Amino acid sequence: MQTSPYGFWRSPITSDLIVAQSIGLSEVRLDGNATYWLESRPQEGGRSVVVRQSPGGAPADLTPPPFNVRTRVHEYGGGAWTVSSRALYFSHDTDRRLYRLDQGAGQPVPLTAEGACRYADGVIDARHNRWIGVREDHTAAGREPENTLVSIDARAAAPDAGTVLASGHDFYSSPKLSPDGRWLAFLAWDHPRMPWQGTTLYALPFDESGRPSAAPVAIAGGPEESVFQPEWAPDGSALFFVSDRTGWWNLYCRGIDLSAAHPVVPMDAEFGQPQWVFGLSTYAFAGPRRLICSYVSKGLGQLAVIDLASGKLTPIDTPYTDFSSLRADGDRVVFRAGSPSTPASIVRLDLASGATEVLKKATAVADDPALARYFTRVEPVEFPTEGGRTAFALYYPACNPDYAAPAGDQPPLLVKVHGGPTAAASSTLDLRTQYWTSRGISVLDVNYGGSTGYGRAYRQRLDANWGIVDVDDCVHGAHFLAQQGLVDRNRSVITGGSAGGFTTLAALTFRNHFRGGASHFGVSDLAALAQDTHKFESRYLDSLIGPYPERKDLYDARAPLAHASQLSVPVIFFQGDEDRVVPPAQTELMVDALRQKGTPVGYLLFSGEQHGFRKADSIKRALDAELYFFAVNVFGTGLRF
């Protein structure tokens, strides 16, 4: 073991290793005895591919090149594909068209015409040979896109423009057909609400031909209640959903006779997730009277089974702490999961035997004992923040078995700020975190007020306080570790993407704790964001700051760009040239302002990238550039790659 200061350690966890080994995994689906999931591959320019695995077989790609299974409905997408009776239906990112690919067919067949419409969150109505889902129509220039629920002919006799089933609301999601096909449940909401603030659950009746026979019936929800993931009971006798009406996203059941909804298992835990993307699933029926579910308590996930007859919830012991995309068929349960020592994985669980099998891992690095020894542990921490309140974070101490620091030395600290801002720090093994910790740099991943996983009241801490509460919590988290003697206060930096990039810039501009920062496609001009962003987020700032332009004073007071003269520490910016959420021009104004005042600044613009980087070369360059920038400007030039 060598003696060397923290932050100067050499690590085998390189950016080349990360991008060469890692893929994105999401959106599990079951059809018959086969399991399907979506893989995002940086090595293929960020192309997303549907993969199928039959029992006893190896995973096989379904969508051939150059098809990229992705939708940009709400810009963030999700729910770009579904499968039914071995036929795959998906949206192709390049032309936005909806396609059908029958098993054994060579090439997909288009179901819609190329044009200004985007499609997402579909289900298949086999009785009427149609796809039902969300259509976002960008035809009308100078106006907001129109979101509706539509049906599309699934037989592809000719490209179908779609038949509108429900309209009039600003947003739709989560269409679910009852088992007999007579009802369609769905969620809808309107400006200025976001889906985690207020949604309404509707049930739309169909006649025998599949046409709406009456107006939709409101089942639950409203402006002050967030409803998530409706699901029909297998026999069609009841409609289940998640609601935060008590302050926690809990499971509810309502009979088809429209009797009052009742909670299934009331708990101070979160069974729902913020709907930034389509296609989310936290529970599924594993038989007529049994649910399999995941929930979050104090920031960590748990898997459980619910006996609907008794209302008893029984936790399932697994090595995982982070769950999503949960699906079930009898005793067969498949989901995406991870833990601090396990990367994101597609996992199959047999409820009868309790046995689990990993079908796919996002990276094989963790399987190599020679590399796994460089992984640090994660420690959930609670710390005091403004107003006598408590905030939360995941702490990753610097760790490398090849090195010991000199007596009295303390590691630099990298504070990570998640995006959203209504999201949460994930406890799943992330090689990008280990990239830092194995070089002797500790990481604090902050779940600031506004984050998901701690109830509605915690989420609402950010209401009218974006740029204040989140910044305070990041500063107090870093200060807490420094007070404990765990990190070097004078080598503390902050980094974040999207909304986390805004928090990063605000912390550097309006506070003096951090010695440098990195903004990944972060917001610097709040007024510009309010005036020039996509429909989904166009009124989000009403709740985070205040209505614009009525409260322009608040937008100006909290915008890092308007106060760039106060920012005097080194900052590096990373930006995609196709970003619609935070356009490059906004970032470049901030870069120019800092350059003019002589602040050390870096700027990397990535061709072909949007709001979040998908290409291997972009991910690698951004990671190495951030490390190098901090090494030169904050940590000390002796840092080793």
N, C-alpha and C positions, 0 to 999 in steps of 0.2 A: 504494500500500500504506500502510495506516494503522499507526501505532505505538500499541499498547494492551496492557496486561498480559494474560498468560494467564488464561483463565477469564472474560474480559470481552468476548469476540468475538461478533459477530452472525453467524448462520448461516442459509442458506436451507433447511437440512435440518430442517424443523419436524415436530412431532408430527402436525399435520394432513396434511402430505405423506406421512408414513410410513403412517398408517392408511388414507389414501385410495388409496394406490398398492399396498399390500402384501397378499399373500394367502399362505396356507400351502400347500405342495406336498408330497405324500408318496405312497407306495404305488402304484408303477407296476405295471400288469398288461398282458399281451399275450393277445389272442384272435383267431385268424385273422390277417388283415393289419391289424387295428386296434390302436391303443395307447390305454390307459386310465390315468387317474391320479385322485387325490383332491385337491380344493381346499378349504381351510378359509378362509372369507371373513368377516373381521371386519365388513365393511360390511353383511353380512346377519345380524348378531347372532351370528357365529361358526358359522354353518351350514356343514356339510361336504357337498360335492357331487361325485359321480362324473362325470368328463368323458371323452368319447370323441373320438378323432381317427382318421379314415380316411385312407389315403394320398391326398395331394393336396387333402384337405379341411380345413376350419377346425375347431378344437375346438368341441364341442357338449355342453351339459349333458345328462346322462341322467336324473338324479333330480330330479323337479319339486318346487317348494315345496309344502308346508312340510317335506318329508322331509329329515332331518338324518342323514347316514350316519355313525353313530358307535356304538360299544359301550362299556360300562363294566365289562366283565369285567376283573378285577384293578384296577378303578377307572381305570387309565391307558389301557385299551382298545387300539386298533390292530387290524388284521385284521378290520375290520367288514364287509368286502365281498369278493366274488370274482366272476369272470365266466367263463362257459363256453358255447361254441356260441351266442354273441351274447345269452345270457340273463344278467341281472345279479341277484345274490343279495346282500342287504345287511340290516344291522340299523339300525332307526330309533331315534334316541336317546329320543324322547318316550315311546313305549310299549314299547320294548325288543324288539319283535317282529322276526322274520326275514321278509323279503319277497323275492318274485321279480318282476323286471320284464323282460318279453320285449321284444326290439327291435321298435319300432313300436307297442307297446301304450301306451295313455294313462296308466294308473295302475298302480302296483305291486299285487301280490296277496299277502296275508299267508299265510305258511306255518306260523306258530306262533300260539298263543293269547296274548292279552295277559295278563301276570301277573308272577310273581316270577323268571322265568328270563331270563338274558342269554346272548347267543351271539357267538362270535368264531372267527377263524382257520379258516374253512371251506374245504373242497375239494369238488368235484363228482364223484360216482361216476356217470358217464353210463350204465354198464351196468345199474345198478339204480335209476336215476332218484332219486338221493338226495343231500342235502347232508350232509357229515361234518365235524364240528368240535367246538369246546369249548362246553359248556353250563355255566353257573354258576347254580345253583339257590338262590335266597334264600327258599324257602318256609318253612323251619323257623325260627320266631322264637326268638331267644335262643341260636342255634347258628351256627357258621360256615357260610357257604354251601358247598354241595357241588359240586365240579368233576368233570366226567366228559367222556369223548368219546362223542358220540351221533350217530346218523343221523336225518335229517329227510326226510320224503317231499317231493321237489321238485316234485311235480305239483299240489300244493295242492288236492286234492279236498276236504279239510277240514283245519283247523288240526291239526298233528301235535305231540304231546307229546314225541316223540323216543324212539328205542330206544337204550339204553346199550350201547356197544361195549367200553368199558374204564372201570374204576372202581377205587377202592381207594387211589389216591394223592391227595395234597392238591392237586396242580396238574398240568395237561396243556397241551401246545402242539404246534404244528408237525406236524399230521397230513399225511402224504404217501402217496398211493396209488401202487403199482407200476404200470408201463404195462399189465400184463395184469390188473390189478385183484385179484390173489390175495393181496397183502400190503398192510398199512397200517403205515407207519413213523410213530412219534410220540415225543415227549419227555415225561417225567414226573419230578416231584421232590416232596419232602416237607419239611414243617417240620423243623428251622428253616432249611433251606437256601434260598438264593435261586438263580435259574437260572444266574447267573454263578459260583456256588460249586460246585454239584453237581447234575447231571441225569443221567438214564439214558435211553438210546436203545433203544426196543423195536421189534420187528416182529411184527405180529399177523396170523396167517394167516386167510384167508376161504375158505369153501366156495363152490360154484357159485351158491348163492342169496344170497351176500354176508353170511352169518352167520359169526361167529368159529368156526373149526374146532378151535382149540386155544388154550392160554394164550399170552400174548405172550412172545416170546423176547428176552432182554436182549442187545443187540448191543455196546454200549459205554457208558462213563460210570460214574457212581457218586457217592457222597457227596463225593469229593474231586476230581472231574473234571467240568468244564463242557463239555457237548456242545451244539452249535448247528447249526441249519438242516440237517436231513437232506434229501437229494435222491436220487432213483433215476436211474441211468444210463438213457438213452433206450431201450436194449434190455432193461432190467430185469435185467441180469447182475450189477449191483453197487449197493451203497448207499454214497453219499458223505455225509460230515458234517464238521463242524469240531469239534476237541477241543483243550483246553489241557493235555493230559496231560504235555507237555514244559515247561510254563511259558508257552507262547505258543499262542494260538488258531490252529492250523494245519489244513489240509485233509487228510482221511483217506479211504481207500476200503476197503470190505470186500465180498467176493464174496457172492452170494446163497447160496452153499454154506456160509456162515458161517466161511470161512477167516479167518485173522488179518488185522486191519486194518493197512494200511501207509500211511505218510505220502505225500502226493502231491508236495509241494515243501516240505521242511523249511526254515523260516526263522525268524529272530528278528523276527517281525512278527505283527500281529494280523489274521486273516481273519474274526474273529467280532466280535460286538457284545453288550453287555449287554441281555438281553431284558426291558426295562421295558415294552415294548409287543409286541403280536403282529404278525406279517406282515413281519418283517425278512428281508432277502435281501442277501448279499454276494457270491454267485457264482451262475452259471447255465450250463447246457449250451448251447453254440453249435454243435451238431452232435454226432454220436455219439462222437467222440474229442477233443473240444475244450471247454475250459472258459474262460469269461470271468469274471474275479474282481476284487475290490477288496480292498486291505489297507492297514493303517496302520503306518507306521514313523516313530518319533520324533514322533508326534502329527500327521503329515500323511498324507493318503490318496494311493494310487496305483492306477491301473487296469492290468490285465495280462491276457494270454491264456496259457493253459497247454495245451501239446500233451501229451495223456495217453499217447501212444505213447512219447514220449521223456522225459517228465517235465520238459520245459524250460518255464520261465516267461519270457515276453517282455513287459516293460513297454510300455504304450501311451502315447505322448506326447499329453497333452491339457492344456488350460489350467487344469484343475481340481485341487483339493487335498482335496476332501471328497466322498465318494461314499456312496450308500445306494440301497436298493430296486432292485437290479440284476436285469434280466430279459433273456432272449435267445431268438431263434428263428432258427437258422442264422446268416447274416451280420448279421442285424438285432439290435442291442443297444440297450436303452433303460434309462435310469437317472436318478436324481436326483443332481445335482452342484452344486458351487459352488466359489468361490475367494475370496481376499481382495478381488478387484476385480469379482467376479461374484456376483449373488444366487443363491439356490437356484433351480435350473432343471431342467426335464424335458428330457433330451438324448437324441437318437437318434444312434447310431454305426453306420456301415457298415464291417464288418470287412474286406470285400474292397477297398474304395477308401480306407479310413481317414477318410472324410469324416464330419463331425458336423453335426447340425442341432438348434437349440434349438426345442423345440416350445412351451414355455411358461416364462416367468420369473415369479418371485414378485413382482417389481416392475420397472417400466420405468425407474425413476429412473437406474439405471446407464447407460442408453442415451443420456441427455442429457449431452453434454459440458460444458454450463454447470454442471451439478450434480456430475458425476463429478470435476471438478477439486478439489472439496472433500473427496474421500475420502483418508484416510491409508493408509499401507502397514501391513502386519503384519510383525512381527519375532519369530520363535520365540526364546525365551530359556531358558537353563538357569541356575540359581542355587543356591548352597549353602544347605542347611537343617540342621535339627537332626541330631545324630549323625554329622556328616561326610558326609551323603548329598546327593544332587542332586534338585531338583524342577524342574518345567517350567511354562512359561506362554507365552501369545501377547501380545506388547506392541504397542499401537497408540499411537504418539506424537501429541500434539496437532498439528493441521495445518489451516490456513486460508489460501489464497493472498491474501486481502485484508488480512491482518494480519501484523505483526512485533511480537514482544515487546521491551520495553526491555532493554538490556544487563543481564545478571545476574539477570533474572527467570526463574523456573522454573514449569512448569505444575502445577496441582493434579493429583492422581491418583485415579482411580476404580478400585478393585479389584473385579472381577467374580468371583463364586463360583458355579460351575455347580451344578445340582441333582443328584439321584441318591441318594447321593453317587457311586455308580459310574456316572459318565457322563464326558463330556470336553468341553472347550472346542472349538467349531467354528471352522474357518478360513474359512467361507463369509461373504461380505459381509453384514453386519447393519447396517441403517440406524440401529438404536438405538445401536450403538457409534459410528457416524459422527456421530450427534446430539451426543454428548459431545465427541469429538475436534475437530469443526469449531468448537466454542465455546472451544477452548483448554484442554481437560481431557484429559489422557492416560488411557489405559485399559490395565489389566493383567488379562487373562483367565487365571486360574490353573488349571493341571492338577495339583492337589495330590495327594499320596500317597493312593491309593485310586481314582484316575481310570483310565479305560480308554485303551488305546493304547500301553502300555509294558510289557505282560506281566503274568502272574498275580502275580508277587512284588511288583510295584509296586501292584497292586490290594490285595494283602493287607497293605500297610503300615497300612491303616486298621483292620484287625481289632483289636478291643478298644481302639481309639485314636480313635474319632470324637469330635471336639471338642478333640483334642490335635494330631494330625498335620496335619489340614486347616488348623487355625488357625495352627500354626507356619509352614506353607508359605506361607500368605497374608501373614503378617507379614514373613517373610523375603524374599518376593518384592517387597513394597513397600519394605522396607529396602534391598534390593539396588539398586533403581532410584534411590533417594535417595542412596545412597553413590556411584553413578555420576554424580551431578549432573544426572540427567535429570528429576527431579520435585521438588516442594516437599513435604518431609516434614510440614510443619505444615498442609498442606491436602490430606491424604490421607483418603479415605473408602472404605467397603466396602459392597457391595450383593450380594444373592443371593436366590434363590427356593427355596422348599421346603427341602431339605437345605442348600442354599446360604444360605438365610435363617437356619438354625440356626448355621452356621459364622460368619455375619455377627454374630449376637447374641453368640456365644461369644467372638469376637475383641474385640468392644466391651466385654464384661463382664470377661474374664480377662486382657486385654492392654491396653497403653496407647499403641499406635502410631497408631491411627486416630482422627480428629477428629469422625467422625460416620458414620452408616450408614443403610441402608434394608433392611428385611426384607419380602420379598414372600411372603406365606403361609408364613412360616418357623416352625420348631419352637422353642418356648421352654421347654416343660415335657416333659422326656424321659419321666418316669413316666407322664404323661397319654398320650403317644404310644404307649407300650408297652401301656397298658390300653384305649385308645379309638382304634383305627385299623382299617383294613380288613384282610381276611384275607391278602392278598398280602404285606403288610409286617408282619404282626402278630408275627413272630418274627425280623425282620431285625435288631433291636437286640441279639439274643443274640450275634451275631458282632461288631457294631460297638461294643458296650459290655460286655455280659454278660447272663446270664439274669436276668429279672425275676420275682419280687421278691428272689431270692437275693442279687443285687448291687445292691440299692436304694441302697446307699451311693455307688456310682459314678454312678447316675442323678441323685442329689441333688447330687453334687459338680460335675457338668458342666452342670446345667440353668441357663440364664441367668435363668429366673424365680426360682429359689431364691436367686439372688445378685444380684438387681436393684439392691440398694443399692450394688454396686460399679460399676454402669454410670452414668457421669456425663456422657456426650457426647450430642449430639442424635441422635435416631432417628425415622424415619418408618416406619409399618407399612401394608401393603396386603393386603387380605383379601377373599376371596369368601364370600358368605353361605351358599353351598351346598357348601362345602368339606368333604369327608368325611375327607380325609387329615389336615389340620390344622384342626379346627373353630374357628369364630370365637371361641368362649368362651376357648380357650387363648390366642389373641393378645390378647384384651381384658384378660385378667388381667395380662399383661405391660405393656400400655399403662397400665392403672390404677396398677400399682406404680410406674412411672416418673413418672406425673403426680403421685402423692402425694409423691414426694421432690423435685419441682420440676425434673426433667430436661426440657429441650425435647423434645417428642414430637408427632408427627403420626399420624393414623389415618384411613384411607379404607376404608370397607366398600362393596363393589360388589355390587349386587343381581343375582341370576341367574348369578353366576360361581362356578366350582368351583375346583379346585386348578390354577390357571393360567388366565389371562384370554384370552377369545376374542372379545369384543365390541370394536368399533372405539373406542367412547367410553371404555371401561374402559382400553384400552391407552394412548390419548391422555392421559387424565386422570392415570394413574399416572406416565407419563413426565414430563409437565410438572410435576406436583406434586413429584416427586423432585428435579428440577433446581431448582425454586424453593426447596424446603426446604434444600438444600445451599447455594444462593446466599445465603440469608438467614442461615443458622446457621454456615456453615463457610467458603465461598469468598469472600464479600464481596457486598454488595448491588448492586454495579455490574454484575453479570452480566446479559447481554442475551439476550432471547428472540428 
